[in-house]
């Protein structure tokens, strides 16, 4: 079955940057449109950025202009560049299919924005 492995999280000060990676065990073309999801403490998981197989992107309002999703489909990898980080960006970040039917979730990567 498909495996997704997220990495790149860490502790960063407000205003800092991080780049997350999501490596898939199969071609992204076998999964479909992809997204990055965030689960903040005590909250439900939410989609923050999506990318289609054609490269079109969409963002949740709070991250527009700060986050950039991209894909290197030759490497079966999707990225999330996060700039101007805010404390409210804190959470566990996951990647998965951007659609109603998900593939098994990975372990996620923790992002903590704090001074």
N, C-alpha and C positions, 0 to 999 in steps of 0.2 A: 504494500500500500504506500501511498504518497507520504513522505516525511518532509516536514518543514523545520528548518533550524535557524532561529533568529540569533543575532549577535550584535555587539557594538554598543550596548547600553553602558551606563555608568553614572557616576555622580558628577554633576557639573554645576557651576555657579550660574545664577540668572544672567542672561545675555550671552551665554556660551553656546557652543555647537556640538552636535554629535551626528555621526552617520551610522545608521543601522543597516544591517544586511540580513537578507532572508534567502537562504539557500534551499532549493527544492531538490528532492531526490529524482525527479523526473523533469522532462521539458515543461517549461511554463505553458507551452502551447497545449499540453495535455491537461492542464489545470484550468486555464481560461483567464478571464480578467482577474487581477489581483488587487489586494488592498492591505493597508496597514491599519491595525486596530489598536486602541488604547483602553486599558482597564485601570482607571484611577482607583485609589483606595476607597472601598465602600460604594463603588459605582459599577454600573453595568459596562460591559465592553462596548465600545463605540468605534465606528469607522472614522478614521481621520483623513485618509488619503486613498484614492483608487487610481488604477491605471488599466487601460484596456490593452488587448493584444496589439492594437494598432497604435498605441502610444498616447492616446488621449487620457488626460488626467482630470481629477476632480478632488476638491478639498473641503473639509469641514470648515465652517466660517472662522473658527478661532485660530486656525493654523494657516489660513491663506496668507501668502506673502512671506511666510517664515519657513514652511516645510516644502520640500520638493521630493516627489516620488519618481523613481526611474527604474528601468529594467535593463539588464544585460542578459538577453535571452539565450545567447550562446553559452553563458555560464550558469543558466538556470537560476539566476539570482535577481532579486528585486531589492532596491535600496530606498531608504528614507533619509534624506539630508534634513537635519533640523537645526535651524539657526534662531538666534534671538530667543533662546529658551526661557520659559517662565515657570515659576513654581507650579502653576496649574497644569503644566505639561507632564508632571510626575505621574508615573504609572508603569505598568507592565505593557510592553508593546509586542504585538503578535502580527504575523502576516497570515493571510489565508485568501481563498477565493473570494472575490467580491460578487457574491450571488447568494441565492437562498440556500443552496446546498453547499456545505463546507466540506473540506477535506479535514482529516484529523489535525487538531491544533498542535503546534509545537509547544515548547516550554516557555517561550517568550523571552524577552530581555528587559531587565529593569532599568528604567530611566528615572533618576532622582535629580531634581533641580532645586538646589538649596544653597544658601550662603553659609 
